[in-house]
Amino acid sequence: MGNILIAYFSRTGEQYGVGVITEGNTKKLAEIIAQKTGGDLFEIKVKNDNYPKQYTPLVQYAKKEKQEKVRPELVGEVINIDKYDTVFIGYPNWWADMPMPVYTFLDKYDLSNKKVYKFCTHEGSGGVFSDDFAMYGHTAQNDKQQAENQVSEWLKKLNL
Ligand SMILES: Cc1cc2nc3c(=O)[nH]c(=O)nc-3n(C[C@H](O)[C@H](O)[C@H](O)COP(=O)(O)O)c2cc1C
């Protein structure tokens, strides 16, 4: 199977359709992928995290970041990115796009010689790119069995 990294961005606080959560939807999905593949988890975290914890202000904040093409500075480093030959990138759909910190991550690490698979949680729009694996955020949050089944099917398609 080789060495697998699962890097993801995810929020706690108030999220659409799930109320106030203490573990993000995308994080839950990332954990299932890690458990099934034996991969290492890495959370993409921003420095000086000012993202609002309430949904509506967060939506507005994210809109501005996207319009201004901000590349928020990250904290933490992937230890030895070279050792991974497969990298999963997880993100919540934000304004039909990836959150800007995910772009910072992709700018920072050279993944060109690796297999890269992206996965997304969303509340209706699906993944940003047609190849991305997409799951409803509320399914990832509230229906572990269903989430695990969908992940298994996806991994089977990837021969993982
Ligand atoms: C700023 C923001 C923008 C969003 N934009 C969309 C969108 O365009 N389409 C969609 O289906 N869901 C959208 N959502 C819903 C999230 O994609 C969904 O709740 C996701 O599962 C949150 O994941 P997380 O808990 O890992 O942060 C948005 C949520 C936020 C906070």
The ligand as an SDF file (V2000), in Angstrom:
LIG
                    3D

 31 33  0  0  0  0  0  0  0  0999 V2000
  -17.7850   29.2670    4.6340 C   0  0  0  0  0  0  0  0  0  0  0  0
  -18.6470   28.1170    4.2170 C   0  0  0  0  0  0  0  0  0  0  0  0
  -19.0390   28.0010    2.8950 C   0  0  0  0  0  0  0  0  0  0  0  0
  -19.7850   26.8890    2.4810 C   0  0  0  0  0  0  0  0  0  0  0  0
  -20.1310   26.7760    1.1550 N   0  0  0  0  0  0  0  0  0  0  0  0
  -20.7700   25.6420    0.7380 C   0  0  0  0  0  0  0  0  0  0  0  0
  -21.0590   25.4480   -0.6540 C   0  0  0  0  0  0  0  0  0  0  0  0
  -20.7570   26.2790   -1.5110 O   0  0  0  0  0  0  0  0  0  0  0  0
  -21.6860   24.3090   -1.0050 N   0  0  0  0  0  0  0  0  0  0  0  0
  -22.0340   23.3520   -0.0930 C   0  0  0  0  0  0  0  0  0  0  0  0
  -22.5950   22.3300   -0.4790 O   0  0  0  0  0  0  0  0  0  0  0  0
  -21.7560   23.5040    1.2260 N   0  0  0  0  0  0  0  0  0  0  0  0
  -21.1280   24.6200    1.6640 C   0  0  0  0  0  0  0  0  0  0  0  0
  -20.8400   24.7790    3.0040 N   0  0  0  0  0  0  0  0  0  0  0  0
  -21.1470   23.6820    3.9370 C   0  0  0  0  0  0  0  0  0  0  0  0
  -19.8800   22.8870    4.2810 C   0  0  0  0  0  0  0  0  0  0  0  0
  -19.2200   22.4450    3.1040 O   0  0  0  0  0  0  0  0  0  0  0  0
  -20.2200   21.6560    5.1330 C   0  0  0  0  0  0  0  0  0  0  0  0
  -20.9510   22.0160    6.2650 O   0  0  0  0  0  0  0  0  0  0  0  0
  -18.9450   20.8980    5.5400 C   0  0  0  0  0  0  0  0  0  0  0  0
  -19.2780   19.5720    5.8620 O   0  0  0  0  0  0  0  0  0  0  0  0
  -18.2020   21.5250    6.7190 C   0  0  0  0  0  0  0  0  0  0  0  0
  -17.0810   20.7180    7.0290 O   0  0  0  0  0  0  0  0  0  0  0  0
  -16.1990   20.8370    8.3580 P   0  0  0  0  0  0  0  0  0  0  0  0
  -17.0990   20.5080    9.5290 O   0  0  0  0  0  0  0  0  0  0  0  0
  -15.1600   19.8000    8.1640 O   0  0  0  0  0  0  0  0  0  0  0  0
  -15.6330   22.2110    8.4200 O   0  0  0  0  0  0  0  0  0  0  0  0
  -20.1580   25.9020    3.4320 C   0  0  0  0  0  0  0  0  0  0  0  0
  -19.7880   26.0620    4.7720 C   0  0  0  0  0  0  0  0  0  0  0  0
  -19.0480   27.1510    5.1740 C   0  0  0  0  0  0  0  0  0  0  0  0
  -18.6680   27.3090    6.6130 C   0  0  0  0  0  0  0  0  0  0  0  0
  1  2  1  0
  2  3  1  0
  2 30  2  0
  3  4  2  0
  4  5  1  0
  4 28  1  0
  5  6  2  0
  6  7  1  0
  6 13  1  0
  7  8  2  0
  7  9  1  0
  9 10  1  0
 10 11  2  0
 10 12  1  0
 12 13  2  0
 13 14  1  0
 14 15  1  0
 14 28  1  0
 15 16  1  0
 16 17  1  0
 16 18  1  0
 18 19  1  0
 18 20  1  0
 20 21  1  0
 20 22  1  0
 22 23  1  0
 23 24  1  0
 24 25  2  0
 24 26  1  0
 24 27  1  0
 28 29  2  0
 29 30  1  0
 30 31  1  0
M  END
$$$$
